[in-house]
């Protein structure tokens, strides 16, 4: 259940800052934690979420700092992925200093909040792509997918995006050369591809192997627990490079994405914005697969 409540303002401890939240973008991980599925979303909170106030990709202004904080001071505009503590669907949130960066003046809070998790997944997911390669992105109509399409195209790849029928035109507009409606066509019977980035893995490793070119790579980030376990255990024995993408988080990884957005090399696609009292509606929009790009919760300045 979701409900709007008045809670005490959190107090930062050593190494933490208190942020007045301006914007929080929604990731699929928020929806998964809310529902408790896939099962790995229950880590740290088997029966109820360990952090009941969800929302990890935040942007806002530093209100106060805890002991030992040296990089920020009150009034600084910051953004980051507060995945461990969450708390973004609120007026105030505490976050470790190490997960935050100064927000570029060229990016407003809503735009900055879309980058730390989705942008990093996309950049690391298509890393190593070379000109002329064929890249397929499954789940390409969402936040990470929209970044991944652009990054793969900038690297010179021929890009195929897979998602539901309602996102086909969006994927084309973002830059996909080809689009597939997964409800009508089986992308594992197309290709072969030099890279498959799977953001919603639900197929067998042998289906993925079928879609890979010799020497090709398959990396999944999200999906069912069963599929991820099969990829981890059986993937190395398929004769192809099939595995799970181990995402490296933090400012060192998301600020390069932000820099490319500031430079105009990447475009942030925000489908809709919602207010704090509309979080349930916003989460449903993402969880039901209707979001084209990112969904952001914005709060009054």
VENHU-V915806 format. One record per residue. RES is the residue in one letter. PHI is phi in radians with two decimals (999 if undefined). BURIAL is b if it has 24 or more other C-alpha atoms within 12 Angstrom, else e. Layout:
[[RES/PHI/BURIAL] [RES/PHI/BURIAL]]
//
This chain:
[[X/999/e] [X/-2.04/e] [X/-2.61/e] [X/-1.60/e] [X/-2.33/e] [X/-1.54/e] [X/-2.15/e] [X/-1.08/e] [X/-1.12/e] [X/-1.12/b] [X/-1.99/e] [X/-1.25/b] [X/-1.78/e] [X/-0.98/e] [X/1.40/e] [X/-2.00/b] [X/-2.20/b] [X/-1.71/b] [X/-2.01/b] [X/-1.45/b] [X/-1.30/b] [X/-1.79/b] [X/-2.73/b] [X/-2.41/b] [X/-1.54/b] [X/-1.62/b] [X/-2.00/b] [X/-1.04/b] [X/-1.09/b] [X/-1.14/b] [X/-1.11/b] [X/-1.14/b] [X/-1.15/b] [X/-1.05/b] [X/-1.54/b] [X/1.29/b] [X/-2.60/b] [X/-1.06/b] [X/-1.05/b] [X/-1.14/e] [X/-1.23/b] [X/-1.57/b] [X/-1.02/e] [X/1.53/e] [X/-2.87/e] [X/-1.12/e] [X/-1.76/e] [X/-2.41/e] [X/-1.02/b] [X/-1.10/e] [X/-2.05/b] [X/-1.18/b] [X/-1.65/b] [X/-1.44/b] [X/1.78/b] [X/-1.99/b] [X/-1.51/b] [X/-2.08/b] [X/-2.47/b] [X/3.12/b] [X/-1.97/b] [X/-1.20/b] [X/-1.65/b] [X/-2.49/b] [X/-2.20/b] [X/-1.48/b] [X/-1.02/e] [X/1.52/e] [X/-1.33/e] [X/-2.12/e] [X/-1.54/e] [X/-2.31/b] [X/-2.48/e] [X/-0.93/e] [X/1.75/e] [X/-1.17/b] [X/-1.58/b] [X/-2.32/b] [X/-2.71/b] [X/2.98/b] [X/-1.81/b] [X/-1.64/b] [X/-1.07/b] [X/-1.25/b] [X/-1.78/b] [X/0.93/b] [X/1.64/b] [X/-1.26/b] [X/-1.49/b] [X/-2.79/b] [X/-1.31/b] [X/-2.33/b] [X/-2.52/b] [X/-1.78/b] [X/-2.54/b] [X/-1.11/b] [X/-0.93/b] [X/-1.19/b] [X/-1.64/b] [X/-1.94/b] [X/-2.43/b] [X/-1.18/b] [X/-1.32/b] [X/-1.05/b] [X/-1.07/e] [X/-1.31/e] [X/-1.94/b] [X/-1.28/b] [X/-0.99/b] [X/-1.07/b] [X/-1.14/b] [X/-1.07/b] [X/-1.19/b] [X/-1.42/b] [X/-1.59/b] [X/-0.98/b] [X/-1.66/b] [X/-1.13/b] [X/-1.16/b] [X/-1.19/b] [X/-1.00/b] [X/-1.14/b] [X/-1.12/b] [X/-1.29/b] [X/-1.20/b] [X/-1.87/b] [X/-1.01/b] [X/1.54/e] [X/-1.16/b] [X/-2.08/e] [X/-0.97/e] [X/1.55/e] [X/-1.30/b] [X/-1.77/b] [X/-2.08/b] [X/-2.04/b] [X/-2.10/b] [X/-1.62/b] [X/1.57/b] [X/-1.32/b] [X/-1.53/b] [X/-1.67/b] [X/-1.14/b] [X/-1.11/b] [X/-1.08/b] [X/-1.12/b] [X/-1.16/b] [X/-1.13/b] [X/-0.99/b] [X/-1.12/b] [X/-1.12/b] [X/-1.16/b] [X/-1.11/b] [X/-1.10/b] [X/-1.40/e] [X/1.63/e] [X/-1.51/b] [X/-1.60/b] [X/-1.96/b] [X/-1.99/b] [X/-1.86/b] [X/-2.11/b] [X/-2.97/b] [X/-1.42/b] [X/-0.98/b] [X/-1.18/e] [X/-1.98/b] [X/-1.08/b] [X/-1.11/e] [X/-1.08/b] [X/-1.09/b] [X/-1.09/b] [X/-1.11/e] [X/-1.25/b] [X/2.41/b] [X/-1.14/b] [X/-1.31/b] [X/-2.39/b] [X/-2.31/b] [X/-2.32/b] [X/-1.52/b] [X/-1.12/b] [X/-1.34/e] [X/-1.88/e] [X/-2.28/e] [X/-1.61/e] [X/-1.16/b] [X/-1.27/b] [X/-1.81/e] [X/-1.99/b] [X/1.74/b] [X/-1.36/b] [X/-2.02/b] [X/-1.43/b] [X/-2.57/b] [X/-2.11/b] [X/-1.83/b] [X/-1.91/b] [X/-1.62/b] [X/-2.49/b] [X/-1.19/b] [X/-2.51/b] [X/-1.88/b] [X/-1.37/b] [X/-1.12/b] [X/-1.30/b] [X/-1.17/b] [X/-1.14/b] [X/-1.05/b] [X/-1.02/b] [X/-1.54/b] [X/-1.62/b] [X/-1.31/b] [X/-0.95/e] [X/1.47/e] [X/-1.30/b] [X/-2.17/b] [X/-2.14/b] [X/-2.35/b] [X/-1.94/b] [X/-2.04/b] [X/-2.26/b] [X/2.48/b] [X/-1.26/b] [X/-1.05/b] [X/-1.05/e] [X/-1.14/b] [X/-1.09/b] [X/-1.14/b] [X/-1.16/b] [X/-1.11/b] [X/-1.17/b] [X/-1.58/e] [X/-1.69/e] [X/-0.91/b] [X/-1.13/e] [X/-1.83/e] [X/-1.60/b] [X/1.44/e] [X/-2.27/b] [X/-1.50/b] [X/-2.04/b] [X/-2.86/b] [X/-1.70/b] [X/-1.34/b] [X/-1.53/e] [X/-1.33/b] [X/-1.69/e] [X/-1.82/b] [X/2.05/b] [X/-0.98/b] [X/-1.05/e] [X/-1.77/b] [X/-1.62/b] [X/-1.16/b] [X/-1.07/b] [X/-1.18/b] [X/-1.05/b] [X/-1.05/b] [X/-1.24/b] [X/-1.19/b] [X/-1.08/e] [X/-1.30/e] [X/1.51/e] [X/-1.36/e] [X/-2.19/b] [X/-1.98/b] [X/-1.50/b] [X/-1.91/b] [X/-1.79/b] [X/-1.22/b] [X/-2.60/b] [X/-2.01/b] [X/-2.26/b] [X/-1.69/b] [X/-1.04/b] [X/-1.32/e] [X/-1.85/e] [X/-0.95/b] [X/-1.00/b] [X/-1.13/b] [X/-1.14/b] [X/-1.09/b] [X/-1.10/b] [X/-1.02/b] [X/-1.29/b] [X/-1.12/b] [X/-1.51/e] [X/1.33/b] [X/-1.74/b] [X/-1.30/b] [X/-1.77/b] [X/1.55/b] [X/-1.77/b] [X/-1.98/b] [X/-2.25/b] [X/-1.63/b] [X/-2.00/b] [X/-2.23/b] [X/-1.02/e] [X/-1.15/e]]
//
